[in-house]
Amino acid sequence: MTKPDMNSCETALARLWAFIDGELEPASETEVQAHLEVCRRCYPHFEFQHAYFRALRRLADRPVPPGLPTAFLERLRSSE
């Protein structure tokens, strides 16, 4: 098992969301998958982002509570 170099880590992490979404070309998907299989640095990023994606999917059909969008925007504006 070879240790991936930092350039391949940067490439894999940059492609991670597209990989999770199934939006990569087959060759790129294979590269990212192979990288994740050997890289202890990048695999936790994949696990977290994949779990986050699954949680968002579960919540996607739930209605947004009244006032939440306004409160969220106000919170963003106050942090500027």
PDB file of N, CA, C and O in Angstrom:
ATOM      1  N   MET A   1       0.859  -1.174   0.000  1.00  0.00           N
ATOM      2  CA  MET A   1       0.000   0.000   0.000  1.00  0.00           C
ATOM      3  C   MET A   1       0.899   1.229   0.000  1.00  0.00           C
ATOM      4  O   MET A   1       1.721   1.394   0.901  1.00  0.00           O
ATOM      5  N   THR A   2       0.752   2.083  -0.991  1.00  0.00           N
ATOM      6  CA  THR A   2       1.562   3.282  -1.073  1.00  0.00           C
ATOM      7  C   THR A   2       0.817   4.455  -0.454  1.00  0.00           C
ATOM      8  O   THR A   2      -0.412   4.517  -0.464  1.00  0.00           O
ATOM      9  N   LYS A   3       1.595   5.374   0.079  1.00  0.00           N
ATOM     10  CA  LYS A   3       0.998   6.567   0.678  1.00  0.00           C
ATOM     11  C   LYS A   3       0.808   7.615  -0.411  1.00  0.00           C
ATOM     12  O   LYS A   3       1.764   7.928  -1.121  1.00  0.00           O
ATOM     13  N   PRO A   4      -0.402   8.172  -0.568  1.00  0.00           N
ATOM     14  CA  PRO A   4      -0.637   9.178  -1.599  1.00  0.00           C
ATOM     15  C   PRO A   4       0.126  10.466  -1.297  1.00  0.00           C
ATOM     16  O   PRO A   4       0.341  10.801  -0.132  1.00  0.00           O
ATOM     17  N   ASP A   5       0.534  11.187  -2.336  1.00  0.00           N
ATOM     18  CA  ASP A   5       1.203  12.464  -2.113  1.00  0.00           C
ATOM     19  C   ASP A   5       0.172  13.563  -1.865  1.00  0.00           C
ATOM     20  O   ASP A   5      -1.025  13.367  -2.077  1.00  0.00           O
ATOM     21  N   MET A   6       0.653  14.714  -1.415  1.00  0.00           N
ATOM     22  CA  MET A   6      -0.246  15.810  -1.058  1.00  0.00           C
ATOM     23  C   MET A   6      -1.033  16.319  -2.264  1.00  0.00           C
ATOM     24  O   MET A   6      -2.177  16.746  -2.108  1.00  0.00           O
ATOM     25  N   ASN A   7      -0.450  16.284  -3.460  1.00  0.00           N
ATOM     26  CA  ASN A   7      -1.176  16.731  -4.647  1.00  0.00           C
ATOM     27  C   ASN A   7      -2.374  15.839  -4.917  1.00  0.00           C
ATOM     28  O   ASN A   7      -3.443  16.330  -5.277  1.00  0.00           O
ATOM     29  N   SER A   8      -2.210  14.538  -4.748  1.00  0.00           N
ATOM     30  CA  SER A   8      -3.348  13.650  -4.975  1.00  0.00           C
ATOM     31  C   SER A   8      -4.410  13.838  -3.888  1.00  0.00           C
ATOM     32  O   SER A   8      -5.600  13.668  -4.152  1.00  0.00           O
ATOM     33  N   CYS A   9      -3.992  14.187  -2.672  1.00  0.00           N
ATOM     34  CA  CYS A   9      -4.957  14.485  -1.613  1.00  0.00           C
ATOM     35  C   CYS A   9      -5.765  15.729  -1.978  1.00  0.00           C
ATOM     36  O   CYS A   9      -6.988  15.737  -1.836  1.00  0.00           O
ATOM     37  N   GLU A  10      -5.094  16.769  -2.442  1.00  0.00           N
ATOM     38  CA  GLU A  10      -5.794  17.985  -2.832  1.00  0.00           C
ATOM     39  C   GLU A  10      -6.784  17.704  -3.953  1.00  0.00           C
ATOM     40  O   GLU A  10      -7.908  18.205  -3.933  1.00  0.00           O
ATOM     41  N   THR A  11      -6.371  16.912  -4.920  1.00  0.00           N
ATOM     42  CA  THR A  11      -7.242  16.568  -6.041  1.00  0.00           C
ATOM     43  C   THR A  11      -8.441  15.761  -5.566  1.00  0.00           C
ATOM     44  O   THR A  11      -9.574  16.044  -5.954  1.00  0.00           O
ATOM     45  N   ALA A  12      -8.199  14.762  -4.731  1.00  0.00           N
ATOM     46  CA  ALA A  12      -9.295  13.921  -4.232  1.00  0.00           C
ATOM     47  C   ALA A  12     -10.289  14.741  -3.418  1.00  0.00           C
ATOM     48  O   ALA A  12     -11.500  14.592  -3.582  1.00  0.00           O
ATOM     49  N   LEU A  13      -9.784  15.605  -2.542  1.00  0.00           N
ATOM     50  CA  LEU A  13     -10.682  16.412  -1.705  1.00  0.00           C
ATOM     51  C   LEU A  13     -11.452  17.429  -2.538  1.00  0.00           C
ATOM     52  O   LEU A  13     -12.607  17.727  -2.236  1.00  0.00           O
ATOM     53  N   ALA A  14     -10.827  17.960  -3.578  1.00  0.00           N
ATOM     54  CA  ALA A  14     -11.521  18.909  -4.453  1.00  0.00           C
ATOM     55  C   ALA A  14     -12.652  18.236  -5.222  1.00  0.00           C
ATOM     56  O   ALA A  14     -13.630  18.889  -5.587  1.00  0.00           O
ATOM     57  N   ARG A  15     -12.526  16.951  -5.466  1.00  0.00           N
ATOM     58  CA  ARG A  15     -13.544  16.210  -6.227  1.00  0.00           C
ATOM     59  C   ARG A  15     -14.545  15.476  -5.336  1.00  0.00           C
ATOM     60  O   ARG A  15     -15.442  14.800  -5.839  1.00  0.00           O
ATOM     61  N   LEU A  16     -14.399  15.605  -4.028  1.00  0.00           N
ATOM     62  CA  LEU A  16     -15.168  14.763  -3.110  1.00  0.00           C
ATOM     63  C   LEU A  16     -16.674  14.926  -3.239  1.00  0.00           C
ATOM     64  O   LEU A  16     -17.386  13.923  -3.280  1.00  0.00           O
ATOM     65  N   TRP A  17     -17.193  16.165  -3.305  1.00  0.00           N
ATOM     66  CA  TRP A  17     -18.644  16.347  -3.419  1.00  0.00           C
ATOM     67  C   TRP A  17     -19.161  15.780  -4.734  1.00  0.00           C
ATOM     68  O   TRP A  17     -20.213  15.141  -4.768  1.00  0.00           O
ATOM     69  N   ALA A  18     -18.427  16.012  -5.808  1.00  0.00           N
ATOM     70  CA  ALA A  18     -18.847  15.456  -7.103  1.00  0.00           C
ATOM     71  C   ALA A  18     -18.819  13.932  -7.052  1.00  0.00           C
ATOM     72  O   ALA A  18     -19.673  13.275  -7.649  1.00  0.00           O
ATOM     73  N   PHE A  19     -17.846  13.368  -6.346  1.00  0.00           N
ATOM     74  CA  PHE A  19     -17.762  11.917  -6.176  1.00  0.00           C
ATOM     75  C   PHE A  19     -18.985  11.402  -5.422  1.00  0.00           C
ATOM     76  O   PHE A  19     -19.621  10.436  -5.843  1.00  0.00           O
ATOM     77  N   ILE A  20     -19.306  12.043  -4.320  1.00  0.00           N
ATOM     78  CA  ILE A  20     -20.457  11.630  -3.506  1.00  0.00           C
ATOM     79  C   ILE A  20     -21.758  11.777  -4.290  1.00  0.00           C
ATOM     80  O   ILE A  20     -22.657  10.944  -4.176  1.00  0.00           O
ATOM     81  N   ASP A  21     -21.851  12.834  -5.078  1.00  0.00           N
ATOM     82  CA  ASP A  21     -23.057  13.079  -5.878  1.00  0.00           C
ATOM     83  C   ASP A  21     -23.138  12.203  -7.126  1.00  0.00           C
ATOM     84  O   ASP A  21     -24.157  12.214  -7.817  1.00  0.00           O
ATOM     85  N   GLY A  22     -22.081  11.444  -7.428  1.00  0.00           N
ATOM     86  CA  GLY A  22     -22.074  10.602  -8.624  1.00  0.00           C
ATOM     87  C   GLY A  22     -21.936  11.395  -9.910  1.00  0.00           C
ATOM     88  O   GLY A  22     -22.430  10.977 -10.958  1.00  0.00           O
ATOM     89  N   GLU A  23     -21.264  12.544  -9.835  1.00  0.00           N
ATOM     90  CA  GLU A  23     -21.148  13.432 -10.982  1.00  0.00           C
ATOM     91  C   GLU A  23     -19.807  13.345 -11.710  1.00  0.00           C
ATOM     92  O   GLU A  23     -19.585  14.091 -12.664  1.00  0.00           O
ATOM     93  N   LEU A  24     -18.919  12.462 -11.290  1.00  0.00           N
ATOM     94  CA  LEU A  24     -17.605  12.362 -11.927  1.00  0.00           C
ATOM     95  C   LEU A  24     -17.639  11.425 -13.123  1.00  0.00           C
ATOM     96  O   LEU A  24     -18.450  10.502 -13.197  1.00  0.00           O
ATOM     97  N   GLU A  25     -16.740  11.687 -14.047  1.00  0.00           N
ATOM     98  CA  GLU A  25     -16.524  10.755 -15.157  1.00  0.00           C
ATOM     99  C   GLU A  25     -15.990   9.454 -14.553  1.00  0.00           C
ATOM    100  O   GLU A  25     -15.362   9.488 -13.495  1.00  0.00           O
ATOM    101  N   PRO A  26     -16.224   8.320 -15.193  1.00  0.00           N
ATOM    102  CA  PRO A  26     -15.783   7.042 -14.629  1.00  0.00           C
ATOM    103  C   PRO A  26     -14.298   6.995 -14.256  1.00  0.00           C
ATOM    104  O   PRO A  26     -13.946   6.447 -13.211  1.00  0.00           O
ATOM    105  N   ALA A  27     -13.428   7.557 -15.089  1.00  0.00           N
ATOM    106  CA  ALA A  27     -11.991   7.523 -14.790  1.00  0.00           C
ATOM    107  C   ALA A  27     -11.677   8.327 -13.530  1.00  0.00           C
ATOM    108  O   ALA A  27     -10.887   7.885 -12.695  1.00  0.00           O
ATOM    109  N   SER A  28     -12.285   9.496 -13.387  1.00  0.00           N
ATOM    110  CA  SER A  28     -12.064  10.327 -12.200  1.00  0.00           C
ATOM    111  C   SER A  28     -12.656   9.666 -10.963  1.00  0.00           C
ATOM    112  O   SER A  28     -12.063   9.713  -9.885  1.00  0.00           O
ATOM    113  N   GLU A  29     -13.814   9.054 -11.116  1.00  0.00           N
ATOM    114  CA  GLU A  29     -14.437   8.348  -9.990  1.00  0.00           C
ATOM    115  C   GLU A  29     -13.535   7.219  -9.505  1.00  0.00           C
ATOM    116  O   GLU A  29     -13.379   7.019  -8.300  1.00  0.00           O
ATOM    117  N   THR A  30     -12.950   6.491 -10.432  1.00  0.00           N
ATOM    118  CA  THR A  30     -12.040   5.395 -10.093  1.00  0.00           C
ATOM    119  C   THR A  30     -10.815   5.927  -9.357  1.00  0.00           C
ATOM    120  O   THR A  30     -10.360   5.321  -8.387  1.00  0.00           O
ATOM    121  N   GLU A  31     -10.276   7.067  -9.819  1.00  0.00           N
ATOM    122  CA  GLU A  31      -9.114   7.668  -9.165  1.00  0.00           C
ATOM    123  C   GLU A  31      -9.425   8.073  -7.728  1.00  0.00           C
ATOM    124  O   GLU A  31      -8.648   7.794  -6.814  1.00  0.00           O
ATOM    125  N   VAL A  32     -10.557   8.727  -7.536  1.00  0.00           N
ATOM    126  CA  VAL A  32     -10.923   9.166  -6.186  1.00  0.00           C
ATOM    127  C   VAL A  32     -11.165   7.953  -5.295  1.00  0.00           C
ATOM    128  O   VAL A  32     -10.701   7.926  -4.155  1.00  0.00           O
ATOM    129  N   GLN A  33     -11.879   6.961  -5.791  1.00  0.00           N
ATOM    130  CA  GLN A  33     -12.140   5.751  -5.005  1.00  0.00           C
ATOM    131  C   GLN A  33     -10.841   5.072  -4.598  1.00  0.00           C
ATOM    132  O   GLN A  33     -10.684   4.672  -3.445  1.00  0.00           O
ATOM    133  N   ALA A  34      -9.909   4.940  -5.537  1.00  0.00           N
ATOM    134  CA  ALA A  34      -8.614   4.309  -5.242  1.00  0.00           C
ATOM    135  C   ALA A  34      -7.855   5.121  -4.197  1.00  0.00           C
ATOM    136  O   ALA A  34      -7.222   4.557  -3.305  1.00  0.00           O
ATOM    137  N   HIS A  35      -7.921   6.426  -4.309  1.00  0.00           N
ATOM    138  CA  HIS A  35      -7.234   7.284  -3.339  1.00  0.00           C
ATOM    139  C   HIS A  35      -7.831   7.099  -1.943  1.00  0.00           C
ATOM    140  O   HIS A  35      -7.098   6.940  -0.967  1.00  0.00           O
ATOM    141  N   LEU A  36      -9.145   7.118  -1.854  1.00  0.00           N
ATOM    142  CA  LEU A  36      -9.805   6.977  -0.553  1.00  0.00           C
ATOM    143  C   LEU A  36      -9.522   5.629   0.096  1.00  0.00           C
ATOM    144  O   LEU A  36      -9.518   5.517   1.322  1.00  0.00           O
ATOM    145  N   GLU A  37      -9.289   4.623  -0.706  1.00  0.00           N
ATOM    146  CA  GLU A  37      -9.009   3.287  -0.169  1.00  0.00           C
ATOM    147  C   GLU A  37      -7.655   3.205   0.522  1.00  0.00           C
ATOM    148  O   GLU A  37      -7.448   2.331   1.364  1.00  0.00           O
ATOM    149  N   VAL A  38      -6.730   4.100   0.185  1.00  0.00           N
ATOM    150  CA  VAL A  38      -5.389   4.022   0.778  1.00  0.00           C
ATOM    151  C   VAL A  38      -5.024   5.223   1.644  1.00  0.00           C
ATOM    152  O   VAL A  38      -4.023   5.176   2.359  1.00  0.00           O
ATOM    153  N   CYS A  39      -5.801   6.287   1.597  1.00  0.00           N
ATOM    154  CA  CYS A  39      -5.401   7.520   2.281  1.00  0.00           C
ATOM    155  C   CYS A  39      -6.134   7.691   3.609  1.00  0.00           C
ATOM    156  O   CYS A  39      -7.345   7.905   3.644  1.00  0.00           O
ATOM    157  N   ARG A  40      -5.393   7.593   4.675  1.00  0.00           N
ATOM    158  CA  ARG A  40      -5.978   7.773   6.004  1.00  0.00           C
ATOM    159  C   ARG A  40      -6.287   9.235   6.295  1.00  0.00           C
ATOM    160  O   ARG A  40      -7.075   9.532   7.193  1.00  0.00           O
ATOM    161  N   ARG A  41      -5.683  10.141   5.557  1.00  0.00           N
ATOM    162  CA  ARG A  41      -5.927  11.567   5.755  1.00  0.00           C
ATOM    163  C   ARG A  41      -7.247  11.985   5.117  1.00  0.00           C
ATOM    164  O   ARG A  41      -7.983  12.785   5.695  1.00  0.00           O
ATOM    165  N   CYS A  42      -7.554  11.463   3.948  1.00  0.00           N
ATOM    166  CA  CYS A  42      -8.735  11.905   3.198  1.00  0.00           C
ATOM    167  C   CYS A  42     -10.004  11.114   3.529  1.00  0.00           C
ATOM    168  O   CYS A  42     -11.106  11.656   3.445  1.00  0.00           O
ATOM    169  N   TYR A  43      -9.862   9.857   3.899  1.00  0.00           N
ATOM    170  CA  TYR A  43     -11.048   9.033   4.122  1.00  0.00           C
ATOM    171  C   TYR A  43     -11.993   9.618   5.182  1.00  0.00           C
ATOM    172  O   TYR A  43     -13.208   9.573   4.990  1.00  0.00           O
ATOM    173  N   PRO A  44     -11.475  10.167   6.298  1.00  0.00           N
ATOM    174  CA  PRO A  44     -12.402  10.768   7.270  1.00  0.00           C
ATOM    175  C   PRO A  44     -13.211  11.935   6.683  1.00  0.00           C
ATOM    176  O   PRO A  44     -14.363  12.144   7.064  1.00  0.00           O
ATOM    177  N   HIS A  45     -12.610  12.691   5.761  1.00  0.00           N
ATOM    178  CA  HIS A  45     -13.355  13.765   5.091  1.00  0.00           C
ATOM    179  C   HIS A  45     -14.517  13.170   4.299  1.00  0.00           C
ATOM    180  O   HIS A  45     -15.634  13.687   4.328  1.00  0.00           O
ATOM    181  N   PHE A  46     -14.238  12.079   3.595  1.00  0.00           N
ATOM    182  CA  PHE A  46     -15.288  11.400   2.834  1.00  0.00           C
ATOM    183  C   PHE A  46     -16.390  10.906   3.762  1.00  0.00           C
ATOM    184  O   PHE A  46     -17.571  11.122   3.489  1.00  0.00           O
ATOM    185  N   GLU A  47     -16.021  10.246   4.853  1.00  0.00           N
ATOM    186  CA  GLU A  47     -17.023   9.727   5.783  1.00  0.00           C
ATOM    187  C   GLU A  47     -17.916  10.842   6.308  1.00  0.00           C
ATOM    188  O   GLU A  47     -19.137  10.694   6.356  1.00  0.00           O
ATOM    189  N   PHE A  48     -17.302  11.970   6.705  1.00  0.00           N
ATOM    190  CA  PHE A  48     -18.080  13.081   7.236  1.00  0.00           C
ATOM    191  C   PHE A  48     -19.006  13.662   6.165  1.00  0.00           C
ATOM    192  O   PHE A  48     -20.199  13.844   6.407  1.00  0.00           O
ATOM    193  N   GLN A  49     -18.460  13.951   4.991  1.00  0.00           N
ATOM    194  CA  GLN A  49     -19.266  14.575   3.947  1.00  0.00           C
ATOM    195  C   GLN A  49     -20.370  13.643   3.457  1.00  0.00           C
ATOM    196  O   GLN A  49     -21.467  14.095   3.129  1.00  0.00           O
ATOM    197  N   HIS A  50     -20.084  12.355   3.408  1.00  0.00           N
ATOM    198  CA  HIS A  50     -21.104  11.400   2.982  1.00  0.00           C
ATOM    199  C   HIS A  50     -22.223  11.322   4.021  1.00  0.00           C
ATOM    200  O   HIS A  50     -23.398  11.269   3.659  1.00  0.00           O
ATOM    201  N   ALA A  51     -21.869  11.315   5.306  1.00  0.00           N
ATOM    202  CA  ALA A  51     -22.882  11.307   6.369  1.00  0.00           C
ATOM    203  C   ALA A  51     -23.700  12.597   6.347  1.00  0.00           C
ATOM    204  O   ALA A  51     -24.914  12.568   6.548  1.00  0.00           O
ATOM    205  N   TYR A  52     -23.039  13.721   6.103  1.00  0.00           N
ATOM    206  CA  TYR A  52     -23.721  15.016   6.007  1.00  0.00           C
ATOM    207  C   TYR A  52     -24.717  15.013   4.853  1.00  0.00           C
ATOM    208  O   TYR A  52     -25.850  15.471   4.999  1.00  0.00           O
ATOM    209  N   PHE A  53     -24.289  14.495   3.710  1.00  0.00           N
ATOM    210  CA  PHE A  53     -25.138  14.403   2.531  1.00  0.00           C
ATOM    211  C   PHE A  53     -26.372  13.540   2.811  1.00  0.00           C
ATOM    212  O   PHE A  53     -27.486  13.907   2.438  1.00  0.00           O
ATOM    213  N   ARG A  54     -26.171  12.398   3.466  1.00  0.00           N
ATOM    214  CA  ARG A  54     -27.304  11.516   3.803  1.00  0.00           C
ATOM    215  C   ARG A  54     -28.274  12.219   4.750  1.00  0.00           C
ATOM    216  O   ARG A  54     -29.489  12.083   4.604  1.00  0.00           O
ATOM    217  N   ALA A  55     -27.744  12.972   5.725  1.00  0.00           N
ATOM    218  CA  ALA A  55     -28.606  13.694   6.663  1.00  0.00           C
ATOM    219  C   ALA A  55     -29.413  14.760   5.941  1.00  0.00           C
ATOM    220  O   ALA A  55     -30.600  14.932   6.221  1.00  0.00           O
ATOM    221  N   LEU A  56     -28.787  15.477   5.019  1.00  0.00           N
ATOM    222  CA  LEU A  56     -29.520  16.483   4.246  1.00  0.00           C
ATOM    223  C   LEU A  56     -30.629  15.851   3.422  1.00  0.00           C
ATOM    224  O   LEU A  56     -31.725  16.403   3.319  1.00  0.00           O
ATOM    225  N   ARG A  57     -30.348  14.705   2.840  1.00  0.00           N
ATOM    226  CA  ARG A  57     -31.382  14.009   2.056  1.00  0.00           C
ATOM    227  C   ARG A  57     -32.576  13.630   2.921  1.00  0.00           C
ATOM    228  O   ARG A  57     -33.724  13.761   2.496  1.00  0.00           O
ATOM    229  N   ARG A  58     -32.304  13.158   4.140  1.00  0.00           N
ATOM    230  CA  ARG A  58     -33.393  12.779   5.040  1.00  0.00           C
ATOM    231  C   ARG A  58     -34.241  13.994   5.418  1.00  0.00           C
ATOM    232  O   ARG A  58     -35.453  13.874   5.599  1.00  0.00           O
ATOM    233  N   LEU A  59     -33.611  15.154   5.537  1.00  0.00           N
ATOM    234  CA  LEU A  59     -34.322  16.358   5.956  1.00  0.00           C
ATOM    235  C   LEU A  59     -34.963  17.113   4.798  1.00  0.00           C
ATOM    236  O   LEU A  59     -35.756  18.026   5.028  1.00  0.00           O
ATOM    237  N   ALA A  60     -34.642  16.758   3.578  1.00  0.00           N
ATOM    238  CA  ALA A  60     -35.081  17.521   2.403  1.00  0.00           C
ATOM    239  C   ALA A  60     -36.595  17.593   2.270  1.00  0.00           C
ATOM    240  O   ALA A  60     -37.114  18.583   1.755  1.00  0.00           O
ATOM    241  N   ASP A  61     -37.309  16.581   2.715  1.00  0.00           N
ATOM    242  CA  ASP A  61     -38.764  16.564   2.553  1.00  0.00           C
ATOM    243  C   ASP A  61     -39.510  17.214   3.713  1.00  0.00           C
ATOM    244  O   ASP A  61     -40.731  17.360   3.663  1.00  0.00           O
ATOM    245  N   ARG A  62     -38.791  17.599   4.746  1.00  0.00           N
ATOM    246  CA  ARG A  62     -39.443  18.225   5.891  1.00  0.00           C
ATOM    247  C   ARG A  62     -39.716  19.697   5.610  1.00  0.00           C
ATOM    248  O   ARG A  62     -38.911  20.368   4.964  1.00  0.00           O
ATOM    249  N   PRO A  63     -40.847  20.200   6.091  1.00  0.00           N
ATOM    250  CA  PRO A  63     -41.135  21.622   5.888  1.00  0.00           C
ATOM    251  C   PRO A  63     -40.199  22.502   6.731  1.00  0.00           C
ATOM    252  O   PRO A  63     -39.768  22.116   7.818  1.00  0.00           O
ATOM    253  N   VAL A  64     -39.906  23.661   6.212  1.00  0.00           N
ATOM    254  CA  VAL A  64     -39.067  24.625   6.928  1.00  0.00           C
ATOM    255  C   VAL A  64     -39.939  25.323   7.969  1.00  0.00           C
ATOM    256  O   VAL A  64     -41.008  25.833   7.635  1.00  0.00           O
ATOM    257  N   PRO A  65     -39.495  25.352   9.232  1.00  0.00           N
ATOM    258  CA  PRO A  65     -40.287  26.017  10.275  1.00  0.00           C
ATOM    259  C   PRO A  65     -40.482  27.499   9.948  1.00  0.00           C
ATOM    260  O   PRO A  65     -39.580  28.136   9.405  1.00  0.00           O
ATOM    261  N   PRO A  66     -41.649  28.046  10.274  1.00  0.00           N
ATOM    262  CA  PRO A  66     -41.899  29.469  10.022  1.00  0.00           C
ATOM    263  C   PRO A  66     -40.853  30.341  10.719  1.00  0.00           C
ATOM    264  O   PRO A  66     -40.466  30.077  11.858  1.00  0.00           O
ATOM    265  N   GLY A  67     -40.413  31.359  10.033  1.00  0.00           N
ATOM    266  CA  GLY A  67     -39.456  32.296  10.617  1.00  0.00           C
ATOM    267  C   GLY A  67     -38.007  31.876  10.503  1.00  0.00           C
ATOM    268  O   GLY A  67     -37.117  32.700  10.711  1.00  0.00           O
ATOM    269  N   LEU A  68     -37.744  30.635  10.184  1.00  0.00           N
ATOM    270  CA  LEU A  68     -36.361  30.169  10.123  1.00  0.00           C
ATOM    271  C   LEU A  68     -35.554  30.874   9.030  1.00  0.00           C
ATOM    272  O   LEU A  68     -34.434  31.307   9.301  1.00  0.00           O
ATOM    273  N   PRO A  69     -36.075  31.006   7.810  1.00  0.00           N
ATOM    274  CA  PRO A  69     -35.270  31.696   6.792  1.00  0.00           C
ATOM    275  C   PRO A  69     -34.905  33.126   7.199  1.00  0.00           C
ATOM    276  O   PRO A  69     -33.773  33.560   6.984  1.00  0.00           O
ATOM    277  N   THR A  70     -35.851  33.857   7.781  1.00  0.00           N
ATOM    278  CA  THR A  70     -35.592  35.230   8.203  1.00  0.00           C
ATOM    279  C   THR A  70     -34.560  35.257   9.321  1.00  0.00           C
ATOM    280  O   THR A  70     -33.627  36.060   9.288  1.00  0.00           O
ATOM    281  N   ALA A  71     -34.721  34.394  10.298  1.00  0.00           N
ATOM    282  CA  ALA A  71     -33.774  34.338  11.420  1.00  0.00           C
ATOM    283  C   ALA A  71     -32.379  33.969  10.926  1.00  0.00           C
ATOM    284  O   ALA A  71     -31.384  34.513  11.405  1.00  0.00           O
ATOM    285  N   PHE A  72     -32.307  33.062   9.989  1.00  0.00           N
ATOM    286  CA  PHE A  72     -31.026  32.638   9.437  1.00  0.00           C
ATOM    287  C   PHE A  72     -30.341  33.795   8.720  1.00  0.00           C
ATOM    288  O   PHE A  72     -29.154  34.041   8.933  1.00  0.00           O
ATOM    289  N   LEU A  73     -31.081  34.506   7.873  1.00  0.00           N
ATOM    290  CA  LEU A  73     -30.500  35.644   7.150  1.00  0.00           C
ATOM    291  C   LEU A  73     -30.063  36.747   8.113  1.00  0.00           C
ATOM    292  O   LEU A  73     -29.011  37.355   7.919  1.00  0.00           O
ATOM    293  N   GLU A  74     -30.855  37.007   9.139  1.00  0.00           N
ATOM    294  CA  GLU A  74     -30.471  38.020  10.122  1.00  0.00           C
ATOM    295  C   GLU A  74     -29.193  37.627  10.845  1.00  0.00           C
ATOM    296  O   GLU A  74     -28.334  38.469  11.106  1.00  0.00           O
ATOM    297  N   ARG A  75     -29.071  36.359  11.163  1.00  0.00           N
ATOM    298  CA  ARG A  75     -27.867  35.863  11.835  1.00  0.00           C
ATOM    299  C   ARG A  75     -26.643  36.027  10.928  1.00  0.00           C
ATOM    300  O   ARG A  75     -25.568  36.406  11.394  1.00  0.00           O
ATOM    301  N   LEU A  76     -26.807  35.744   9.650  1.00  0.00           N
ATOM    302  CA  LEU A  76     -25.697  35.922   8.712  1.00  0.00           C
ATOM    303  C   LEU A  76     -25.294  37.387   8.612  1.00  0.00           C
ATOM    304  O   LEU A  76     -24.108  37.718   8.625  1.00  0.00           O
ATOM    305  N   ARG A  77     -26.281  38.252   8.512  1.00  0.00           N
ATOM    306  CA  ARG A  77     -25.988  39.689   8.408  1.00  0.00           C
ATOM    307  C   ARG A  77     -25.294  40.227   9.643  1.00  0.00           C
ATOM    308  O   ARG A  77     -24.427  41.093   9.532  1.00  0.00           O
ATOM    309  N   SER A  78     -25.655  39.732  10.819  1.00  0.00           N
ATOM    310  CA  SER A  78     -25.065  40.226  12.064  1.00  0.00           C
ATOM    311  C   SER A  78     -23.621  39.747  12.249  1.00  0.00           C
ATOM    312  O   SER A  78     -22.873  40.324  13.038  1.00  0.00           O
ATOM    313  N   SER A  79     -23.231  38.699  11.526  1.00  0.00           N
ATOM    314  CA  SER A  79     -21.863  38.181  11.667  1.00  0.00           C
ATOM    315  C   SER A  79     -20.879  38.843  10.712  1.00  0.00           C
ATOM    316  O   SER A  79     -19.683  38.556  10.766  1.00  0.00           O
ATOM    317  N   GLU A  80     -21.361  39.721   9.842  1.00  0.00           N
ATOM    318  CA  GLU A  80     -20.480  40.390   8.873  1.00  0.00           C
ATOM    319  C   GLU A  80     -19.609  41.417   9.507  1.00  0.00           C
ATOM    320  O   GLU A  80     -18.816  42.062   8.821  1.00  0.00           O
TER     321      GLU A  80
END
